[in-house]
């Protein structure tokens, strides 16, 4: 018998390259990060002082590609260098493998840039010759023969008048990708996390040229004014050779930015040379206003050692170590360090031990300052307003129907407007199967109804059959002041559309029903790999079912692993990430559970299987019945009188509309006056009702779609505001 043959997987397909490149390079900023850091890496290896990097941008319109050129004056690349570094993916050629303090590691970034348009690399190299190669948008590498004796023509063309250097030219497809205007690009380049040290280094000068308007500016890192609160070097548990240095500073002005590549706040995480991310180390701190004062740097060179060790063991076909089981750095440069790596967990855990006390100290100081504004009587009234607001939001928040318990179908704007609801309003039933229905009635809206009143249930056609023709109203087991009736409907014969009608006195409600021949018909619209829904909303403290579908066998022909990632770590996914083949249904499916730690977060979930990607939007809302905290803040929110920080409503007392009524420190005597209390009630009511509408829009996007105009939103807002205003006033002013 012949021995089995073994060879490396062929990853040369341009399609495979494109899929990775699209994930790695999303826009011009990602491209510039790669090219600028490559130039900087070269200067680092050469130990160059005052290395200059020039960026030229020529913006063009319509079908003409915009031109971006990045120029360095390092030692250039020969054609052989270009072949080695640019014609192959994944080789270890950056210098990190030899212990150099560089960012490059995956030999992908410069090549992935071509996803935006053709990229040309031109060099006057140390051999005195001119070298050029190109990478097309289809992922093809083309190398030109070297030109002997790089003469004055090439020097002028590249604007490298002396010595050596490289120019990278990106022809950005204007139809697919916009190039930011000069002022915005200048500002954002200085803020990019990955470039922060390069831009700020006295050994580097980055210059941005606007070719269209003939102007140039040196890119500067924003200056953050602050005070150092901690500087400490510590060891990492279970890694005896690893140490890290943490510097934490408190800014004079609180950061309001979230996680992302332009983030100014947070702690920069750095290895020998590369900055990988900015973080506060824990999801709960990312949304904690008291943590958003802090910035700094966590430096740990051992990160590069682990990255090299992982690569070396893989190349030698050795099993990974338990202490270093996988790659520690995200190869796509989007997630920073992998949170599931044991070293990252240990490193961030140690940093968190040192950051948390600073945040708690900040919290205590804020509470102390808070107490200086609020008198005892004001705090008492605010507590009453907090309870009233929490109860009102709990009663008026729309629920996602698919997330409701069987005995919890009360709520939603339809129920509040009409005083009753029939759930579900549309459903599919397979022949021989049954679906449960609920009728809920608010007694306040229909005081003539009582427990025991008759309910008539009728089916429009014989294709469906209700379990009861007549029933009686009962008290809802969980909701005071609500009557309900519960029954089931069975599918008898397939039909595209029939209806269920319910009558109780003056109430007439209908539900549309489709009866299917088989379970397989439910999935007839699954023609591609996709999430069941385009948007999901998860309530903090609950688990939300998320389902992925793929056609069987055209897309998935067997059980297939699926990768699902979230753009925000505030969300967590649980469950087996396997698309289970269901041949009898013509699909493969994967059921996951989504949770969120904090409300008010938004993210994109991206799912991938070989050859296919899909995504959906997710958002988090607060727990039903969650407490609300109202604070008077000695702050000015400029054009806003209030701000929500998760479930904390902060009232900016320096706003001109409040300051004149509140009075001057230290007594703030105006808080005892009725006109201040009335104003406070109005502001809180405005904030609560706006938040309520916002959360309902995320929960029920089908009721607040693209066609919903401002008048419709405002009508809904004034409806709930009219209900809550008297409640808010009552907590603040005794008549």
C-alpha positions as CSV (number, residue, x, y, z in Angstrom):
1,X,0.0,0.0,0.0
2,X,1.3,3.4,-0.9
3,X,2.1,5.8,2.0
4,X,-0.2,8.8,2.5
5,X,1.1,11.9,0.8
6,X,1.5,15.1,2.8
7,X,1.8,18.7,1.6
8,X,1.0,22.1,2.9
9,X,-2.4,23.5,2.2
10,X,-2.5,25.7,-0.9
11,X,-3.4,29.3,0.4
12,X,-2.5,31.0,-2.9
13,X,-6.1,31.6,-4.0
14,X,-6.7,35.4,-4.5
15,X,-10.2,34.8,-3.0
16,X,-8.6,33.5,0.2
17,X,-6.3,36.6,0.3
18,X,-9.2,38.9,-0.3
19,X,-11.3,37.5,2.6
20,X,-8.4,38.1,5.0
21,X,-7.5,41.5,3.5
22,X,-11.1,42.8,3.8
23,X,-11.1,42.0,7.5
24,X,-7.6,43.5,8.0
25,X,-7.9,46.7,6.0
26,X,-11.2,48.5,6.2
27,X,-10.3,52.0,5.1
28,X,-7.5,54.5,4.5
29,X,-6.6,54.7,8.2
30,X,-5.9,51.0,8.4
31,X,-3.7,51.2,5.3
32,X,-1.7,54.1,6.6
33,X,-1.2,52.3,9.9
34,X,0.4,49.4,8.1
35,X,2.6,51.5,5.8
36,X,3.8,54.0,8.4
37,X,4.6,51.3,11.0
38,X,6.5,49.3,8.3
39,X,8.6,52.5,7.6
40,X,9.2,53.0,11.3
41,X,10.2,49.4,11.8
42,X,12.9,49.9,9.2
43,X,14.2,53.0,11.0
44,X,14.2,51.0,14.2
45,X,16.3,48.2,12.7
46,X,18.7,50.8,11.2
47,X,18.8,52.6,14.6
48,X,18.1,55.8,12.7
49,X,17.7,59.1,14.4
50,X,15.2,61.6,13.0
51,X,13.6,59.2,10.6
52,X,11.2,61.2,8.3
53,X,7.9,59.8,6.9
54,X,6.0,61.8,4.3
55,X,2.4,61.2,3.3
56,X,1.1,62.8,0.1
57,X,-2.6,62.7,-0.6
58,X,-4.2,63.7,-4.0
59,X,-7.9,63.5,-3.9
60,X,-9.7,62.7,-7.1
61,X,-13.4,62.4,-7.9
62,X,-15.7,60.0,-9.8
63,X,-14.0,57.1,-11.4
64,X,-10.5,58.4,-11.0
65,X,-8.6,56.7,-8.1
66,X,-7.3,59.0,-5.3
67,X,-3.5,58.7,-4.8
68,X,-1.8,58.2,-1.5
69,X,2.0,58.1,-1.3
70,X,4.0,57.2,1.8
71,X,7.7,58.0,1.5
72,X,10.5,57.0,3.9
73,X,14.2,57.6,3.7
74,X,15.4,54.3,5.1
75,X,17.6,51.8,3.2
76,X,15.0,50.8,0.6
77,X,14.3,47.4,-0.8
78,X,15.9,45.5,-3.6
79,X,13.8,43.4,-6.0
80,X,14.9,40.3,-4.0
81,X,13.7,42.0,-0.8
82,X,10.4,42.8,-2.4
83,X,10.0,39.2,-3.5
84,X,10.7,37.9,-0.1
85,X,8.7,40.4,1.9
86,X,5.8,41.2,-0.4
87,X,5.2,38.2,-2.7
88,X,4.5,35.8,0.1
89,X,2.0,35.7,3.0
90,X,2.9,34.9,6.6
91,X,6.6,34.6,6.4
92,X,8.6,35.7,9.5
93,X,10.7,38.5,7.9
94,X,9.9,41.6,9.9
95,X,12.8,41.3,12.3
96,X,10.8,40.3,15.4
97,X,11.9,36.7,14.8
98,X,15.5,38.0,15.4
99,X,14.6,39.9,18.5
100,X,14.2,43.3,16.9
101,X,11.9,45.8,18.6
102,X,9.4,46.1,15.7
103,X,5.7,45.9,15.2
104,X,5.5,43.7,12.2
105,X,5.0,40.0,12.8
106,X,2.5,38.5,10.4
107,X,3.9,39.6,7.0
108,X,0.4,40.6,5.8
109,X,-0.3,44.3,6.3
110,X,1.5,45.8,3.3
111,X,0.0,43.3,1.0
112,X,-3.5,43.6,2.5
113,X,-3.5,47.3,1.7
114,X,-4.1,46.4,-2.0
115,X,-7.7,45.6,-1.1
116,X,-8.3,49.4,-1.4
117,X,-6.7,49.5,-4.9
118,X,-3.4,48.8,-6.7
119,X,-0.3,49.3,-4.6
120,X,3.1,50.2,-6.1
121,X,6.4,49.8,-4.1
122,X,9.3,51.8,-5.5
123,X,12.8,51.9,-3.9
124,X,16.2,53.4,-4.4
125,X,18.1,50.7,-2.6
126,X,21.5,50.3,-1.0
127,X,22.8,48.7,-4.2
128,X,22.3,52.0,-6.0
129,X,19.5,50.6,-8.3
130,X,15.9,51.5,-8.8
131,X,13.4,48.7,-7.9
132,X,9.7,48.4,-8.4
133,X,6.9,45.9,-7.8
134,X,3.1,46.1,-7.7
135,X,0.3,44.2,-5.9
136,X,-3.1,44.4,-7.7
137,X,-6.5,44.6,-6.1
138,X,-6.9,41.0,-7.2
139,X,-3.9,40.0,-5.0
140,X,-1.4,39.4,-7.8
141,X,2.3,40.4,-7.4
142,X,4.3,41.8,-10.3
143,X,8.0,42.6,-10.1
144,X,9.8,44.8,-12.6
145,X,13.4,44.3,-13.5
146,X,15.8,46.5,-11.6
147,X,17.0,49.7,-13.3
148,X,20.7,50.0,-13.1
149,X,22.2,53.2,-11.6
150,X,19.2,55.0,-10.0
151,X,19.8,58.2,-11.8
152,X,18.4,61.7,-11.3
153,X,15.2,60.8,-13.1
154,X,14.2,58.2,-10.5
155,X,15.4,60.4,-7.6
156,X,13.2,63.3,-8.7
157,X,10.3,61.0,-9.5
158,X,10.4,59.5,-6.0
159,X,11.4,62.8,-4.3
160,X,14.3,61.0,-2.7
161,X,17.1,63.3,-3.8
162,X,19.8,61.8,-1.7
163,X,20.5,58.4,-0.4
164,X,18.0,55.6,-0.3
165,X,14.3,55.2,0.5
166,X,11.0,53.8,-0.5
167,X,7.7,55.2,-1.8
168,X,4.5,53.2,-1.5
169,X,1.7,54.4,-3.8
170,X,-1.9,53.4,-3.1
171,X,-4.4,54.0,-5.9
172,X,-7.6,54.2,-3.8
173,X,-10.7,53.1,-5.6
174,X,-12.8,56.3,-5.1
175,X,-16.1,54.5,-5.8
176,X,-15.5,52.1,-2.9
177,X,-13.5,54.1,-0.4
178,X,-13.5,57.8,0.5
179,X,-10.3,59.6,1.5
180,X,-10.8,61.9,4.5
181,X,-10.3,65.6,4.0
182,X,-6.9,67.0,5.1
183,X,-7.9,68.5,8.4
184,X,-9.7,65.4,9.5
185,X,-7.0,63.1,8.4
186,X,-4.4,65.2,10.1
187,X,-6.3,65.1,13.4
188,X,-7.1,61.4,13.3
189,X,-3.6,60.3,12.4
190,X,-2.3,61.9,15.6
191,X,-4.9,60.1,17.6
192,X,-4.5,56.5,16.2
193,X,-3.5,54.2,19.1
194,X,-1.1,52.1,17.0
195,X,0.8,55.2,15.8
196,X,0.8,57.1,19.1
197,X,4.5,56.4,20.0
198,X,5.7,57.0,16.5
199,X,4.0,60.3,16.1
200,X,5.2,61.5,19.6
201,X,8.8,60.2,19.2
202,X,11.5,62.9,18.9
203,X,13.3,60.5,16.5
204,X,10.4,60.5,14.0
205,X,8.8,63.2,11.9
206,X,5.5,62.4,10.1
207,X,4.5,65.1,7.5
208,X,1.1,65.1,5.7
209,X,0.9,66.8,2.3
210,X,-2.4,67.9,0.6
211,X,-1.4,67.8,-3.1
212,X,-4.7,69.4,-4.2
213,X,-4.2,72.6,-2.2
214,X,-0.4,72.6,-1.9
215,X,-0.2,72.6,1.9
216,X,1.7,70.5,4.4
217,X,1.5,69.9,8.2
218,X,3.5,67.9,10.7
219,X,1.3,65.3,12.3
220,X,1.3,65.9,16.1
221,X,0.1,63.6,18.9
222,X,-2.5,65.5,21.0
223,X,-1.2,66.7,24.3
224,X,-3.1,65.3,27.3
225,X,-2.8,67.3,30.5
226,X,-2.8,65.1,33.5
227,X,-1.1,64.0,36.7
228,X,0.7,60.7,37.3
229,X,-1.0,58.6,39.9
230,X,0.8,55.3,39.6
231,X,4.2,54.0,38.3
232,X,5.1,50.5,39.1
233,X,7.0,47.5,37.7
234,X,5.6,44.1,38.7
235,X,6.0,40.4,37.9
236,X,3.3,38.3,36.2
237,X,2.1,35.2,38.1
238,X,3.0,31.8,36.6
239,X,5.5,33.5,34.2
240,X,8.7,33.9,36.1
241,X,10.6,35.6,33.3
242,X,7.9,38.2,32.6
243,X,7.7,41.7,34.1
244,X,5.5,44.7,33.1
245,X,5.7,48.4,33.8
246,X,2.4,50.2,34.4
247,X,2.0,54.0,34.4
248,X,-1.4,55.5,35.1
249,X,-2.2,59.2,34.9
250,X,-5.4,61.1,35.6
251,X,-6.4,63.6,33.0
252,X,-7.7,67.1,33.8
253,X,-10.7,66.5,31.6
254,X,-12.6,63.2,31.5
255,X,-12.4,61.2,28.3
256,X,-15.7,60.5,26.6
257,X,-14.4,58.3,23.8
258,X,-15.2,54.6,23.6
259,X,-12.8,51.8,22.6
260,X,-11.4,52.2,19.1
261,X,-8.4,53.1,17.1
262,X,-8.7,56.8,17.8
263,X,-9.2,56.4,21.5
264,X,-7.4,59.0,23.7
265,X,-8.3,57.5,27.1
266,X,-7.5,54.1,28.4
267,X,-4.1,52.4,29.0
268,X,-2.0,51.7,26.0
269,X,-0.7,48.1,25.9
270,X,2.8,47.9,24.4
271,X,5.3,45.1,23.8
272,X,8.9,45.9,22.8
273,X,7.8,48.5,20.2
274,X,4.3,47.9,19.1
275,X,1.2,49.4,20.7
276,X,-1.6,46.8,20.5
277,X,-4.6,48.5,22.0
278,X,-5.9,50.9,24.5
279,X,-8.0,49.4,27.3
280,X,-9.3,49.7,30.9
281,X,-8.9,45.9,31.3
282,X,-12.5,45.1,32.3
283,X,-15.8,45.5,30.4
284,X,-17.4,47.2,33.5
285,X,-14.7,49.8,33.6
286,X,-15.1,50.6,30.0
287,X,-18.6,52.1,30.8
288,X,-17.7,53.4,34.2
289,X,-17.6,57.3,34.2
290,X,-15.1,57.2,37.1
291,X,-12.6,55.1,35.1
292,X,-12.7,57.4,32.1
293,X,-10.4,59.9,33.8
294,X,-7.4,57.6,33.4
295,X,-4.8,57.0,30.7
296,X,-1.3,55.7,30.6
297,X,0.8,52.8,29.4
298,X,1.4,49.1,30.2
299,X,4.7,47.9,28.7
300,X,5.6,44.2,28.6
301,X,8.3,43.0,26.3
302,X,7.5,39.4,27.1
303,X,4.5,39.6,24.8
304,X,6.9,39.5,21.8
305,X,8.7,36.6,23.4
306,X,5.5,34.6,23.6
307,X,4.6,35.5,20.0
308,X,7.9,34.3,18.7
309,X,7.8,31.1,20.8
310,X,4.4,30.2,19.5
311,X,5.5,30.7,15.9
312,X,8.7,28.7,16.4
313,X,7.0,25.7,18.0
314,X,4.4,25.7,15.2
315,X,7.1,25.8,12.5
316,X,8.9,22.9,14.2
317,X,5.6,20.9,14.6
318,X,5.9,21.0,18.3
319,X,2.8,21.0,20.5
320,X,2.0,24.4,22.1
321,X,2.9,24.9,25.8
322,X,0.1,25.1,28.3
323,X,1.4,28.6,29.3
324,X,1.4,29.7,25.6
325,X,-1.4,27.7,23.9
326,X,-2.0,30.0,20.9
327,X,-1.1,33.2,19.2
328,X,-1.2,36.1,21.7
329,X,-1.6,38.9,19.1
330,X,-4.7,39.3,16.9
331,X,-3.4,38.7,13.4
332,X,-6.0,41.1,12.0
333,X,-4.8,43.9,14.4
334,X,-8.4,44.6,15.3
335,X,-8.7,43.0,18.8
336,X,-5.3,43.8,20.2
337,X,-4.3,40.9,22.5
338,X,-6.4,37.7,22.7
339,X,-8.3,37.8,25.9
340,X,-8.5,34.0,26.2
341,X,-4.7,33.7,26.3
342,X,-3.6,32.8,29.9
343,X,-0.8,35.3,29.8
344,X,-3.1,38.2,28.8
345,X,-5.5,37.2,31.5
346,X,-2.7,37.2,34.1
347,X,-1.1,40.4,32.8
348,X,-4.4,42.3,32.6
349,X,-5.5,40.9,36.0
350,X,-2.4,42.4,37.6
351,X,-2.9,45.7,35.9
352,X,-6.6,45.7,37.0
353,X,-5.5,45.2,40.6
354,X,-3.7,48.4,40.4
355,X,-6.2,50.4,38.4
356,X,-9.3,49.5,40.3
357,X,-8.3,51.3,43.6
358,X,-7.7,54.5,41.6
359,X,-11.2,54.2,40.1
360,X,-12.7,53.6,43.5
361,X,-10.9,56.6,44.9
362,X,-12.3,58.6,42.0
363,X,-15.7,57.3,42.8
364,X,-15.5,58.2,46.4
365,X,-14.3,61.7,45.6
366,X,-17.2,62.2,43.1
367,X,-19.7,61.0,45.7
368,X,-18.2,63.4,48.3
369,X,-18.5,66.3,45.8
370,X,-22.0,65.1,45.0
371,X,-23.0,65.4,48.6
372,X,-21.7,68.9,48.7
373,X,-24.3,69.9,46.1
374,X,-27.3,67.9,47.3
375,X,-28.9,68.7,50.6
376,X,-30.5,65.9,52.6
377,X,-34.0,67.0,51.5
378,X,-32.9,67.1,47.8
379,X,-31.4,63.6,48.1
380,X,-34.7,62.4,49.6
381,X,-36.7,63.9,46.8
382,X,-34.3,62.5,44.2
383,X,-34.7,59.0,45.7
384,X,-38.4,59.3,45.2
385,X,-37.9,60.4,41.6
386,X,-35.5,57.5,41.0
387,X,-38.1,55.0,42.2
388,X,-40.8,56.6,40.1
389,X,-38.6,56.7,37.0
390,X,-37.5,53.0,37.3
391,X,-41.1,51.9,37.8
392,X,-42.3,53.9,34.8
393,X,-39.6,52.6,32.5
394,X,-40.2,49.1,33.6
395,X,-43.9,49.4,32.8
396,X,-43.4,51.1,29.4
397,X,-40.4,49.4,27.9
398,X,-41.3,47.4,24.8
399,X,-40.3,43.7,24.9
400,X,-38.8,41.6,22.2
401,X,-41.6,39.1,21.6
402,X,-39.1,36.2,21.1
403,X,-37.5,36.9,24.5
404,X,-40.8,36.9,26.5
405,X,-41.7,34.2,29.0
406,X,-45.0,32.4,28.4
407,X,-46.7,34.4,31.1
408,X,-45.1,37.7,30.3
409,X,-46.6,39.1,27.1
410,X,-47.7,42.5,28.5
411,X,-46.0,45.6,27.2
412,X,-45.0,47.3,24.0
413,X,-46.2,50.5,22.4
414,X,-49.3,48.8,20.8
415,X,-50.5,47.6,24.3
416,X,-50.0,51.1,25.8
417,X,-51.7,52.9,23.0
418,X,-54.8,50.7,22.6
419,X,-55.0,49.2,26.1
420,X,-55.0,45.6,24.8
421,X,-52.8,43.2,22.7
422,X,-53.2,39.9,21.0
423,X,-49.9,38.0,20.8
424,X,-48.6,36.9,18.4
425,X,-49.9,39.2,15.7
426,X,-48.5,36.9,13.0
427,X,-47.3,33.3,13.3
428,X,-46.5,30.2,11.2
429,X,-47.9,26.8,12.3
430,X,-46.9,23.4,10.9
431,X,-49.7,21.1,10.1
432,X,-50.4,19.0,13.3
433,X,-48.6,21.4,15.6
434,X,-50.0,24.1,17.9
435,X,-49.0,27.7,18.9
436,X,-50.1,29.5,22.1
437,X,-51.9,32.8,22.0
438,X,-52.5,35.5,24.6
439,X,-55.0,38.3,24.9
440,X,-54.0,41.0,27.5
441,X,-56.3,43.9,28.5
442,X,-55.4,46.8,30.7
443,X,-58.3,47.4,33.2
444,X,-57.4,51.1,33.4
445,X,-58.3,51.5,29.7
446,X,-61.3,49.2,29.9
447,X,-62.8,49.5,33.4
448,X,-66.0,47.7,32.2
449,X,-64.2,44.4,32.0
450,X,-63.7,42.1,35.0
451,X,-62.5,38.6,35.8
452,X,-64.9,36.0,34.4
453,X,-66.1,38.0,31.4
454,X,-66.5,35.9,28.3
455,X,-64.0,35.8,25.4
456,X,-65.1,34.6,22.0
457,X,-62.4,33.0,19.8
458,X,-63.1,32.2,16.2
459,X,-61.1,30.9,13.2
460,X,-61.7,32.5,9.8
461,X,-61.2,29.2,7.9
462,X,-61.1,25.5,8.7
463,X,-57.3,25.3,8.1
464,X,-56.8,26.2,11.7
465,X,-58.6,25.1,14.9
466,X,-58.6,26.9,18.3
467,X,-58.5,24.9,21.5
468,X,-61.4,26.9,22.8
469,X,-64.3,28.7,21.2
470,X,-65.2,30.5,24.4
471,X,-63.1,31.3,27.4
472,X,-63.1,33.8,30.3
473,X,-60.8,36.5,31.4
474,X,-58.5,35.9,34.4
475,X,-56.2,38.1,36.4
476,X,-52.7,38.3,35.0
477,X,-50.4,36.3,37.4
478,X,-47.6,38.9,37.3
479,X,-49.0,42.2,36.2
480,X,-51.3,44.2,38.4
481,X,-54.3,45.7,36.7
482,X,-54.1,43.4,33.6
483,X,-56.6,40.8,32.6
484,X,-55.7,38.0,30.2
485,X,-56.9,34.9,28.3
486,X,-54.6,32.1,27.1
487,X,-55.4,29.4,24.5
488,X,-53.7,27.5,21.6
489,X,-54.3,27.1,17.9
490,X,-53.5,24.0,15.8
491,X,-52.6,23.8,12.1
492,X,-55.0,21.5,10.2
493,X,-54.4,22.2,6.5
494,X,-51.7,24.1,4.7
495,X,-52.7,27.7,3.7
496,X,-50.8,30.8,2.8
497,X,-53.0,33.0,5.0
498,X,-55.9,32.7,7.4
499,X,-56.8,34.6,10.5
500,X,-57.8,34.2,14.1
501,X,-60.4,36.6,15.5
502,X,-61.0,37.4,19.2
503,X,-63.9,39.4,20.6
504,X,-64.4,40.8,24.1
505,X,-67.2,43.4,24.4
506,X,-66.0,46.4,22.3
507,X,-62.5,44.8,21.7
508,X,-62.0,43.0,18.4
509,X,-58.5,41.7,17.6
510,X,-57.1,39.7,14.7
511,X,-53.9,37.6,14.2
512,X,-52.7,36.5,10.8
513,X,-51.7,32.8,10.6
514,X,-49.9,30.8,7.9
515,X,-50.1,27.0,8.0
516,X,-47.2,25.1,6.5
517,X,-47.1,21.5,5.2
518,X,-43.8,20.8,6.9
519,X,-41.2,22.2,9.2
520,X,-38.9,22.5,6.2
521,X,-41.1,25.2,4.7
522,X,-40.2,27.5,7.6
523,X,-36.7,27.8,6.2
524,X,-37.5,28.3,2.5
525,X,-36.1,31.8,2.6
526,X,-32.7,30.6,3.8
527,X,-30.7,31.0,0.6
528,X,-27.4,32.2,2.1
529,X,-25.4,32.0,5.3
530,X,-27.1,34.5,7.6
531,X,-28.2,35.4,11.0
532,X,-31.9,34.8,11.7
533,X,-32.4,38.6,12.2
534,X,-30.5,41.7,11.2
535,X,-30.8,43.2,14.6
536,X,-31.0,41.8,18.1
537,X,-31.5,43.5,21.5
538,X,-30.4,41.8,24.7
539,X,-31.5,43.0,28.2
540,X,-28.7,43.1,30.8
541,X,-29.0,40.0,33.1
542,X,-30.8,37.9,30.4
543,X,-29.7,35.6,27.7
544,X,-30.8,36.2,24.1
545,X,-31.1,33.4,21.6
546,X,-29.1,34.1,18.4
547,X,-29.5,31.7,15.5
548,X,-27.3,31.3,12.4
549,X,-28.6,29.5,9.2
550,X,-27.0,28.2,6.1
551,X,-28.6,26.3,3.1
552,X,-27.9,22.6,3.1
553,X,-26.1,21.2,1.1
554,X,-25.4,24.1,-1.3
555,X,-23.4,26.1,1.3
556,X,-22.9,23.6,4.2
557,X,-22.9,19.9,3.5
558,X,-21.8,18.7,7.0
559,X,-21.5,19.9,10.6
560,X,-19.2,22.9,10.2
561,X,-17.3,25.1,12.8
562,X,-18.3,28.7,12.7
563,X,-16.3,31.7,14.0
564,X,-18.4,34.4,15.6
565,X,-16.8,37.6,16.9
566,X,-18.2,40.8,18.5
567,X,-16.8,44.3,17.8
568,X,-17.4,45.2,21.5
569,X,-16.4,43.0,24.4
570,X,-19.4,44.2,26.4
571,X,-21.2,41.3,24.7
572,X,-20.5,37.6,25.3
573,X,-21.6,34.6,23.3
574,X,-22.2,31.2,24.7
575,X,-22.9,27.8,23.1
576,X,-21.4,25.4,20.7
577,X,-20.1,27.2,17.6
578,X,-21.0,24.4,15.2
579,X,-23.5,24.7,12.3
580,X,-25.4,21.5,12.7
581,X,-26.6,19.9,9.5
582,X,-30.3,19.3,9.3
583,X,-30.9,17.6,5.9
584,X,-34.5,17.0,6.6
585,X,-35.0,20.8,6.9
586,X,-32.7,21.8,4.1
587,X,-30.5,23.9,6.4
588,X,-27.7,23.8,8.9
589,X,-28.1,25.9,12.1
590,X,-26.2,27.1,15.1
591,X,-27.9,28.4,18.2
592,X,-26.0,30.7,20.5
593,X,-26.8,32.7,23.6
594,X,-25.9,36.4,23.8
595,X,-25.4,38.3,27.1
596,X,-24.4,41.8,27.9
597,X,-22.9,43.3,31.1
598,X,-23.8,46.9,30.6
599,X,-26.7,48.7,29.0
600,X,-26.4,51.2,26.1
601,X,-23.8,49.3,24.1
602,X,-23.9,48.6,20.4
603,X,-21.8,46.1,18.4
604,X,-21.6,44.1,15.2
605,X,-21.5,40.3,15.4
606,X,-19.6,38.8,12.5
607,X,-19.9,35.1,11.7
608,X,-17.6,33.2,9.3
609,X,-17.4,29.8,7.7
610,X,-15.1,28.9,4.8
611,X,-16.0,31.1,1.9
612,X,-18.9,32.9,3.6
613,X,-19.4,35.8,6.1
614,X,-22.4,37.5,7.5
615,X,-23.2,40.0,10.3
616,X,-25.9,41.5,12.4
617,X,-26.2,44.4,14.8
618,X,-26.7,43.9,18.5
619,X,-27.5,46.4,21.3
620,X,-28.0,46.1,25.1
621,X,-30.7,47.7,27.2
622,X,-31.0,47.8,31.0
623,X,-32.7,45.2,33.1
624,X,-36.5,45.4,33.5
625,X,-37.0,47.0,36.8
626,X,-33.3,48.1,37.0
627,X,-32.6,50.9,39.5
628,X,-32.0,54.4,38.2
629,X,-29.6,56.8,39.9
630,X,-30.0,60.5,39.5
631,X,-27.1,62.8,40.3
632,X,-26.6,66.5,40.4
633,X,-23.2,67.0,38.8
634,X,-21.0,70.1,39.3
635,X,-20.4,70.0,35.5
636,X,-21.4,71.6,32.2
637,X,-22.4,69.3,29.4
638,X,-22.4,72.2,27.0
639,X,-25.5,71.9,24.8
640,X,-27.1,69.2,27.0
641,X,-28.6,69.5,30.5
642,X,-28.2,65.8,31.3
643,X,-26.2,62.8,30.3
644,X,-26.9,59.0,30.7
645,X,-24.0,56.9,32.0
646,X,-25.5,53.4,31.8
647,X,-28.4,53.6,34.3
648,X,-27.0,56.8,36.0
649,X,-28.7,60.1,35.0
650,X,-26.4,63.0,35.5
651,X,-27.8,66.5,35.6
652,X,-25.2,69.2,34.7
653,X,-25.8,71.9,37.3
654,X,-23.5,74.4,35.5
655,X,-25.8,74.6,32.5
656,X,-27.1,78.1,32.3
657,X,-30.8,77.0,32.6
658,X,-30.1,75.3,36.0
659,X,-27.3,77.5,37.5
660,X,-29.6,80.6,37.9
661,X,-32.1,78.6,40.0
662,X,-29.7,76.3,41.9
663,X,-27.7,79.2,43.5
664,X,-24.1,79.5,44.4
665,X,-21.8,77.2,46.4
666,X,-21.3,76.1,49.0
667,X,-25.0,76.0,50.0
668,X,-26.7,75.9,46.6
669,X,-29.7,77.4,48.5
670,X,-31.9,77.5,45.4
671,X,-32.4,73.7,45.5
672,X,-35.0,74.2,48.2
673,X,-37.1,76.5,46.0
674,X,-40.1,75.1,44.1
675,X,-39.1,76.5,40.8
676,X,-35.8,74.5,40.9
677,X,-37.7,71.4,41.9
678,X,-40.2,71.8,39.0
679,X,-37.3,72.4,36.6
680,X,-35.5,69.3,37.9
681,X,-38.7,67.2,37.4
682,X,-39.0,68.5,33.9
683,X,-35.4,67.6,33.0
684,X,-35.6,64.2,34.5
685,X,-39.0,63.5,32.7
686,X,-37.4,64.6,29.4
687,X,-34.4,62.3,29.9
688,X,-36.4,59.3,31.0
689,X,-38.9,59.5,28.2
690,X,-36.2,60.1,25.5
691,X,-34.3,57.1,26.9
692,X,-37.5,55.0,26.9
693,X,-38.2,55.8,23.2
694,X,-34.6,55.1,22.3
695,X,-34.6,51.7,24.0
696,X,-38.0,50.8,22.4
697,X,-36.6,51.7,19.0
698,X,-33.8,49.3,19.5
699,X,-36.0,46.6,20.8
700,X,-38.8,46.9,18.1
701,X,-37.1,48.3,15.0
702,X,-40.0,47.1,12.9
703,X,-42.2,49.7,14.6
704,X,-39.6,52.5,14.2
705,X,-38.3,51.7,10.7
706,X,-36.7,53.9,8.1
707,X,-40.1,55.4,7.1
708,X,-40.8,56.6,10.6
709,X,-40.5,60.4,10.5
710,X,-39.7,62.9,13.2
711,X,-43.4,63.7,13.8
712,X,-44.1,60.1,14.6
713,X,-41.2,59.9,17.0
714,X,-42.2,63.1,18.7
715,X,-45.8,62.0,19.0
716,X,-44.7,58.9,20.8
717,X,-42.3,60.9,23.0
718,X,-45.0,63.4,24.0
719,X,-47.4,60.6,24.7
720,X,-45.1,59.0,27.3
721,X,-44.0,62.4,28.6
722,X,-47.6,63.4,29.3
723,X,-48.0,60.3,31.4
724,X,-44.7,60.7,33.4
725,X,-44.6,64.4,34.0
726,X,-47.3,64.5,36.7
727,X,-45.6,61.6,38.4
728,X,-42.2,63.4,38.3
729,X,-43.7,66.7,39.6
730,X,-45.4,64.9,42.4
731,X,-42.1,63.6,43.8
732,X,-40.6,67.1,43.8
733,X,-43.4,69.5,44.8
734,X,-46.1,69.1,47.4
735,X,-49.3,71.0,46.5
